[in-house]
């Protein structure tokens, strides 16, 4: 496996230092500062996969047992993930409503109606909630009250969560989001004004990953992983995946990992576009987004299995079988527990070391969204329109 020229250890993983001269010191310092604050509160889960690198890692341990704290019936199916910030959980549903609930008791703090279905996971940043909907709009709502601050309209649906970064030059905050109108947008977080965009060749249905070397990575229906320079505000590389990319990529330095419709999981060096390895287990697609540990890539498959892959070799460490497709994206907890849902209607906790089941909980409805793990809770929605909160201790 290729590695960066020099490595710096930081709180969110390994950061590329020199990267073949791609980073100037000023840009590197800005990005390192961004990574240091990107998660918000220490145990918050403020966005899809937890942080802008989309590594799917939670700071706290997995629950020792599945103990339901509360459940809340929403107005439509919950196919996306949730955000946990402070003492609230935030999510959208198929009826077009955005909900803010008390994390302790599940009581609603506010709701906001977009009027169209929501599958995107919310991003909560600086007291503002950003979420896209099927009406093609990205909404910015006051996270405390649910009041609308602004809405930015694209030309088609927004199906995936937004991400964010800081402008490498000014330090102002950009909201990054893709749309089914084939465009990737960078918006001013305060006003919703479009700053710049990159046009692609098909639908964008993934949350962009923001790398430590200053790039945004996203895939979609054009079968390409797009590499966009945030400093230069333009696409610098297209990496051919050979088939539709349903999920989001996870980034670590200049290495990116994702699965696709062609029944493979990929590891790429985003600096030069080279393939580090491909993994093929069975003839089933991967709609899940991967979680990363220091040594493993963990991803769900439509073969009804959770796969743990060696990050260096691209070889299977273990697989864990469920009774339904695993489109849900796994979360790796601080104690080595992996939490993931399945279309068999169960929420599972699996051990990273050996793939053995720790526990499961029968919800009884299909789970396609990803768990949110933070602030002493595990939150996940299901197609029955119910959000479930489990004790995290």
C-alpha positions as CSV (number, residue, x, y, z in Angstrom):
1,X,0.0,0.0,0.0
2,X,1.2,3.5,-0.8
3,X,1.7,5.8,2.1
4,X,2.2,9.6,2.3
5,X,5.7,10.9,2.4
6,X,5.4,12.0,6.0
7,X,2.6,11.4,8.6
8,X,1.3,13.6,11.4
9,X,-0.8,12.1,14.1
10,X,-4.0,14.1,14.9
11,X,-7.2,13.4,16.8
12,X,-9.1,12.1,13.8
13,X,-6.5,9.8,12.4
14,X,-3.5,9.9,10.2
15,X,-3.0,13.1,8.3
16,X,-0.9,13.4,5.1
17,X,2.0,15.7,5.7
18,X,3.9,16.4,2.5
19,X,1.8,14.4,0.0
20,X,4.2,15.0,-2.8
21,X,4.3,18.7,-2.2
22,X,0.5,19.2,-2.5
23,X,0.2,21.2,0.8
24,X,1.7,24.5,1.7
25,X,2.3,25.0,5.3
26,X,-0.5,27.6,5.7
27,X,-3.1,25.4,4.1
28,X,-2.0,22.4,6.1
29,X,-2.3,24.4,9.3
30,X,-5.8,25.5,8.4
31,X,-6.8,21.9,7.6
32,X,-5.4,20.5,10.8
33,X,-7.2,23.1,12.8
34,X,-10.4,22.2,10.9
35,X,-10.0,18.5,11.7
36,X,-9.4,19.3,15.3
37,X,-12.8,21.0,15.7
38,X,-14.8,19.1,13.0
39,X,-16.7,16.9,15.4
40,X,-18.1,19.8,17.5
41,X,-18.5,18.5,21.1
42,X,-16.2,15.6,22.1
43,X,-19.0,13.0,22.0
44,X,-21.4,14.7,19.5
45,X,-22.3,13.0,16.2
46,X,-23.1,16.1,14.1
47,X,-23.3,14.7,10.6
48,X,-23.3,11.6,8.3
49,X,-20.6,9.2,9.5
50,X,-19.6,11.5,12.4
51,X,-17.1,13.9,10.8
52,X,-16.1,15.3,7.4
53,X,-13.7,12.5,6.7
54,X,-16.7,10.1,6.9
55,X,-14.8,7.5,8.9
56,X,-17.7,6.2,10.8
57,X,-16.0,6.3,14.2
58,X,-17.5,7.1,17.6
59,X,-15.5,8.2,20.6
60,X,-17.5,6.3,23.2
61,X,-17.9,2.6,23.8
62,X,-20.7,0.6,22.4
63,X,-23.6,-0.3,24.7
64,X,-22.9,-3.4,26.8
65,X,-26.5,-4.5,26.0
66,X,-29.4,-3.3,23.9
67,X,-31.6,-1.3,26.2
68,X,-34.2,0.9,24.6
69,X,-34.4,4.3,26.1
70,X,-37.3,5.6,24.0
71,X,-39.0,5.5,20.6
72,X,-40.7,8.2,18.6
73,X,-43.2,7.9,15.8
74,X,-42.5,10.3,12.9
75,X,-44.7,11.0,9.9
76,X,-42.9,8.8,7.4
77,X,-40.2,6.2,6.8
78,X,-36.8,7.1,8.2
79,X,-34.2,6.1,5.6
80,X,-31.4,8.5,6.5
81,X,-29.3,8.9,9.6
82,X,-29.6,11.2,12.5
83,X,-27.3,13.8,14.1
84,X,-26.7,14.0,17.9
85,X,-25.5,17.4,19.2
86,X,-25.7,18.3,22.9
87,X,-28.9,17.0,24.4
88,X,-30.8,16.6,21.1
89,X,-31.2,14.2,18.3
90,X,-32.1,15.6,14.8
91,X,-33.4,13.7,11.7
92,X,-35.7,13.9,8.7
93,X,-38.4,11.6,7.5
94,X,-40.2,10.5,4.4
95,X,-43.1,12.9,5.0
96,X,-40.7,15.8,4.6
97,X,-40.4,16.8,8.2
98,X,-37.3,17.6,10.2
99,X,-37.5,16.7,13.9
100,X,-35.5,17.8,16.9
101,X,-36.0,15.5,20.0
102,X,-34.7,15.5,23.5
103,X,-32.0,12.9,23.8
104,X,-33.0,12.0,27.3
105,X,-36.7,11.4,26.8
106,X,-37.5,11.6,23.0
107,X,-39.9,14.5,23.5
108,X,-40.1,16.9,20.5
109,X,-38.4,20.2,20.7
110,X,-39.6,21.4,17.3
111,X,-40.5,20.2,13.8
112,X,-40.1,21.8,10.4
113,X,-41.8,20.8,7.2
114,X,-40.1,20.9,3.9
115,X,-43.0,19.5,2.0
116,X,-41.0,16.8,0.3
117,X,-39.4,13.5,1.3
118,X,-36.1,13.6,3.2
119,X,-33.5,10.8,3.1
120,X,-30.4,13.0,3.8
121,X,-28.7,13.0,7.2
122,X,-28.6,16.4,8.8
123,X,-25.4,18.4,9.4
124,X,-25.5,20.4,12.6
125,X,-22.7,23.0,12.8
126,X,-22.4,26.3,14.7
127,X,-26.0,26.2,16.0
128,X,-27.4,25.7,12.5
129,X,-28.9,22.5,11.0
130,X,-28.4,21.9,7.2
131,X,-30.5,19.3,5.5
132,X,-31.4,18.5,1.9
133,X,-34.7,17.3,0.6
134,X,-36.4,15.8,-2.5
135,X,-37.6,19.2,-3.5
136,X,-34.0,20.0,-4.5
137,X,-33.5,22.5,-1.7
138,X,-30.8,22.6,1.0
139,X,-32.4,24.1,4.2
140,X,-30.6,26.0,6.9
141,X,-32.5,25.9,10.2
142,X,-31.8,27.3,13.6
143,X,-30.9,24.2,15.6
144,X,-32.4,25.6,18.8
145,X,-35.8,26.7,17.4
146,X,-36.3,25.1,13.9
147,X,-36.7,28.6,12.3
148,X,-35.6,28.8,8.7
149,X,-32.5,30.9,8.1
150,X,-32.3,30.3,4.3
151,X,-32.9,27.7,1.6
152,X,-30.7,27.1,-1.5
153,X,-32.4,25.6,-4.5
154,X,-30.7,23.2,-6.9
155,X,-32.1,21.7,-10.0
156,X,-33.1,18.3,-8.6
157,X,-33.3,16.2,-5.5
158,X,-30.7,16.2,-2.7
159,X,-30.6,12.7,-1.3
160,X,-27.4,12.7,0.8
161,X,-26.1,14.7,3.7
162,X,-24.1,17.9,3.4
163,X,-20.5,18.2,4.6
164,X,-18.4,21.3,5.4
165,X,-14.9,22.7,5.3
166,X,-13.1,26.0,5.9
167,X,-12.1,28.2,3.0
168,X,-8.3,27.6,2.8
169,X,-7.8,31.3,2.1
170,X,-10.2,33.2,4.4
171,X,-11.2,30.6,7.0
172,X,-14.9,31.2,6.4
173,X,-17.1,28.1,6.5
174,X,-18.4,26.4,3.3
175,X,-21.3,23.9,3.2
176,X,-20.6,21.2,0.6
177,X,-23.4,19.2,-1.0
178,X,-24.2,17.3,-4.2
179,X,-27.5,17.2,-6.1
180,X,-29.3,15.1,-8.7
181,X,-28.9,18.0,-11.0
182,X,-25.3,16.7,-11.6
183,X,-23.7,19.5,-9.6
184,X,-21.5,19.7,-6.5
185,X,-21.9,23.0,-4.7
186,X,-19.9,25.0,-2.2
187,X,-22.2,27.4,-0.3
188,X,-21.5,30.2,2.2
189,X,-22.7,28.8,5.5
190,X,-24.1,32.0,6.8
191,X,-26.1,33.2,3.8
192,X,-26.6,30.1,1.5
193,X,-25.0,32.0,-1.4
194,X,-23.4,29.7,-4.0
195,X,-19.7,30.4,-4.0
196,X,-18.7,27.9,-6.7
197,X,-19.8,24.5,-8.2
198,X,-18.4,21.6,-10.1
199,X,-20.5,19.9,-12.8
200,X,-20.4,16.1,-13.1
201,X,-22.0,13.6,-15.6
202,X,-24.8,12.1,-13.5
203,X,-26.7,12.1,-10.2
204,X,-24.6,12.8,-7.0
205,X,-26.0,10.7,-4.2
206,X,-23.2,10.7,-1.6
207,X,-22.0,12.9,1.1
208,X,-18.7,14.5,0.2
209,X,-15.7,13.4,2.2
210,X,-13.2,16.2,3.1
211,X,-9.6,15.0,3.2
212,X,-6.8,16.2,5.3
213,X,-4.9,17.2,2.1
214,X,-7.6,19.7,1.0
215,X,-9.8,17.7,-1.3
216,X,-13.5,16.8,-1.4
217,X,-14.4,13.2,-2.6
218,X,-17.7,12.0,-3.8
219,X,-19.2,9.5,-6.2
220,X,-22.5,8.8,-7.9
221,X,-24.3,7.4,-10.9
222,X,-21.5,8.3,-13.4
223,X,-19.4,5.5,-11.9
224,X,-16.6,8.0,-11.0
225,X,-15.0,9.1,-7.7
226,X,-14.6,12.8,-8.2
227,X,-11.6,14.5,-6.5
228,X,-12.1,18.3,-6.1
229,X,-9.4,20.7,-4.9
230,X,-11.0,22.9,-2.3
231,X,-8.1,25.4,-2.6
232,X,-8.4,25.7,-6.4
233,X,-12.2,25.2,-6.5
234,X,-12.1,22.7,-9.3
235,X,-12.0,19.0,-10.1
236,X,-8.5,17.7,-10.3
237,X,-9.1,14.0,-10.9
238,X,-11.7,11.4,-11.9
239,X,-11.2,7.9,-10.7
240,X,-13.0,5.2,-12.6
241,X,-15.0,2.7,-10.4
242,X,-16.6,0.8,-13.2
243,X,-20.1,1.0,-11.8
244,X,-22.6,3.2,-9.8
245,X,-21.3,4.3,-6.4
246,X,-24.4,4.2,-4.0
247,X,-22.7,5.1,-0.8
248,X,-20.1,7.6,0.5
249,X,-16.3,7.2,0.5
250,X,-14.3,7.2,3.8
251,X,-11.1,9.2,3.7
252,X,-7.8,8.9,5.6
253,X,-5.1,11.1,4.4
254,X,-4.9,10.5,0.6
255,X,-6.5,7.1,0.8
256,X,-10.2,6.6,0.0
257,X,-12.4,3.5,0.5
258,X,-15.9,2.8,-0.9
259,X,-18.1,0.1,-2.4
260,X,-20.1,0.0,-5.6
261,X,-22.8,-1.7,-7.7
262,X,-20.2,-3.9,-9.4
263,X,-19.8,-5.9,-6.2
264,X,-16.4,-4.6,-5.2
265,X,-14.9,-2.5,-2.5
266,X,-12.0,-0.2,-3.5
267,X,-9.0,1.5,-2.0
268,X,-7.6,4.3,-4.0
269,X,-4.7,6.8,-3.6
270,X,-6.5,10.0,-4.4
271,X,-3.3,11.9,-5.1
272,X,-2.5,10.0,-8.2
273,X,-5.7,7.9,-8.8
274,X,-3.9,4.6,-8.4
275,X,-5.7,1.5,-7.1
276,X,-4.3,0.2,-3.9
277,X,-6.6,-2.9,-3.9
278,X,-10.0,-4.2,-4.8
279,X,-12.0,-6.6,-2.7
280,X,-14.6,-9.0,-4.1
281,X,-16.3,-11.6,-1.9
282,X,-19.5,-12.6,-3.6
283,X,-21.7,-11.3,-6.4
284,X,-23.6,-8.7,-4.4
285,X,-23.4,-4.9,-4.4
286,X,-22.3,-2.6,-1.6
287,X,-24.7,0.2,-0.8
288,X,-23.2,0.8,2.7
289,X,-20.5,3.4,3.5
290,X,-17.4,2.0,5.2
291,X,-16.1,2.6,8.7
292,X,-12.3,2.7,9.2
293,X,-10.1,1.5,12.0
294,X,-6.3,1.7,11.9
295,X,-6.1,-1.7,10.3
296,X,-9.6,-2.5,8.9
297,X,-12.3,-1.3,6.5
298,X,-15.8,-2.4,7.7
299,X,-18.7,-2.3,5.2
300,X,-22.1,-3.8,4.8
301,X,-23.1,-5.8,1.7
302,X,-26.2,-6.9,-0.2
303,X,-25.0,-10.4,0.5
304,X,-26.6,-10.0,4.0
305,X,-23.1,-9.7,5.5
306,X,-20.9,-7.3,7.3
307,X,-17.4,-7.4,5.9
308,X,-14.2,-6.6,7.7
309,X,-11.3,-6.1,5.3
310,X,-7.6,-5.7,5.9
311,X,-6.7,-2.1,5.0
312,X,-3.1,-3.0,3.9
313,X,-3.9,-6.1,1.9
314,X,-7.5,-5.8,0.8
315,X,-8.2,-9.3,2.1
316,X,-11.1,-10.5,4.3
317,X,-10.5,-10.6,8.1
318,X,-14.0,-11.9,8.8
319,X,-17.6,-11.6,7.7
320,X,-20.7,-11.5,9.9
321,X,-24.0,-12.8,8.6
322,X,-27.5,-11.3,9.1
323,X,-30.7,-12.3,7.5
324,X,-31.1,-9.3,5.3
325,X,-29.1,-6.9,3.1
326,X,-26.8,-4.6,5.0
327,X,-27.3,-1.2,3.4
328,X,-26.9,0.5,6.8
329,X,-23.4,2.0,7.3
330,X,-21.6,0.6,10.3
331,X,-20.2,2.7,13.2
332,X,-17.1,1.7,15.0
333,X,-17.1,2.6,18.7
334,X,-14.2,3.4,20.9
335,X,-14.1,-0.1,22.6
336,X,-14.1,-2.0,19.3
337,X,-17.9,-2.6,19.1
338,X,-19.4,-2.1,15.7
339,X,-23.1,-1.1,15.5
340,X,-25.1,-1.6,12.2
341,X,-28.6,-2.2,11.1
342,X,-30.0,-4.7,8.6
343,X,-33.0,-5.1,6.3
344,X,-33.8,-8.1,8.5
345,X,-35.2,-5.6,11.0
346,X,-32.4,-6.0,13.6
347,X,-29.8,-3.7,15.1
348,X,-26.5,-5.5,15.7
349,X,-23.4,-5.0,17.8
350,X,-20.4,-6.9,16.5
351,X,-16.9,-7.2,17.9
352,X,-14.1,-5.7,15.7
353,X,-11.5,-8.2,16.7
354,X,-13.2,-11.4,15.6
355,X,-16.6,-10.5,14.1
356,X,-18.5,-12.2,16.9
357,X,-21.9,-10.9,17.8
358,X,-22.2,-9.0,21.1
359,X,-26.0,-8.5,21.0
360,X,-28.9,-7.7,18.7
361,X,-32.2,-6.0,19.0
362,X,-35.3,-6.8,17.0
363,X,-36.9,-3.6,15.7
364,X,-39.1,-5.5,13.3
365,X,-38.8,-3.1,10.4
366,X,-36.2,-2.7,7.7
367,X,-33.2,-0.5,8.6
368,X,-31.4,1.2,5.8
369,X,-30.1,4.3,7.6
370,X,-26.9,4.5,9.6
371,X,-26.7,4.6,13.4
372,X,-25.7,7.9,15.2
373,X,-23.6,7.2,18.3
374,X,-22.9,10.0,20.7
375,X,-23.5,11.6,24.1
376,X,-24.4,8.3,25.8
377,X,-26.9,7.2,23.2
378,X,-27.4,5.2,20.0
379,X,-30.0,6.6,17.6
380,X,-31.4,4.9,14.5
381,X,-34.5,5.1,12.4
382,X,-36.4,2.4,10.4
383,X,-38.9,2.1,7.6
384,X,-41.7,1.9,10.1
385,X,-41.3,5.6,10.7
386,X,-40.0,5.2,14.2
387,X,-36.8,6.6,15.6
388,X,-35.2,4.4,18.3
389,X,-32.9,5.5,21.0
390,X,-30.8,3.0,23.0
391,X,-28.8,3.6,26.2
392,X,-25.2,4.1,25.3
393,X,-23.8,3.0,28.7
